[in-house]
Amino acid sequence: MQEKLKVKVIVKLIFYPSENQDKLIRVIKNVIDVNDENIFIKQESRFPIIFGIAEGKKSIMKLYEGFRKQKTVQTARDQLLKRIKENYVEFMLHKQAAFVNKFHFCHSENESPMGPIWIRIESNNIRKLLDYLFPQTKDGKVLEIKEPEFEN
């Protein structure tokens, strides 16, 4: 029997004084499926940080569906496979694009005028998870793979 995939997604963004807290929470909820009780605000430095933490298959499905809808699965795959660490991958998305349910990578913090969204996806088998989330493509078509078993 194969080990079930464990998934945890942490999303964080800087809460600048000119921004609306409800809109920033919406940004987080556009990226991951998270309950209000799993959204936190911490004063870490000059500006507060808003965190969203979600676990299980449900937590990644907005990324799964969003990149497919945009037809950017191969781009996401190329970007994230390069960033794999031991049991996680980290990347940034454009905050304003995520507000309107679009996922655009940021390669530096300066690419998003109001700061990026930082995303960390953790798993007991990060490569297998990324292969499921962002499988290979051929001639612009996603070559879907068998869905792995997820924990919770």
C-alpha positions, 0 to 999 in steps of 0.5 A, a space after each residue: 500500500 502506498 503512503 498517502 500524500 500529506 499536504 500543507 500550504 502556507 500563504 502569507 502576504 504583507 498588509 500595507 496600511 493602504 490596503 483593505 484587510 477583507 480584500 487581502 483575505 479574499 486574495 488568500 482564499 482565491 489561492 487556497 481553500 482556507 477557513 477563517 479560523 486558519 487565517 492569522 495576522 501577525 506583527 512581524 516587522 514594520 507591517 503586519 503579515 496575514 497568513 493562511 494555513 490549509 491542509 489536505 487535498 482541498 488546500 491545493 485545488 484552487 492552484 490545480 484548477 487555476 493553472 489549468 484554466 489559464 493553460 499555464 500548467 507547463 510554466 508552473 511545472 518548470 518554475 516549481 520543479 527548480 525550487 524543490 527543497 527537501 519536503 517543500 517548494 516555495 514561490 511567489 505570486 502577484 498579489 493583484 492578479 490573485 485578487 482577480 483569480 489569476 496566478 502570475 509568478 513573481 521572480 522578485 518581490 519588486 514585481 508586484 507593486 503591493 508586494 507578492 504573495 509567498 506560498 509554501 507547499 509542504 508534503 511528505 513526497 513533494 515531487 509526487 505532489 507537484 507531478 499531480 498538481 502540474 503534470 507534463 504537457 504535450 502540444 499544449 494539452 495537460 497529460 493528467 496522471 492518476 490522482 494520488 491518495 491524500 491524507 485528510 
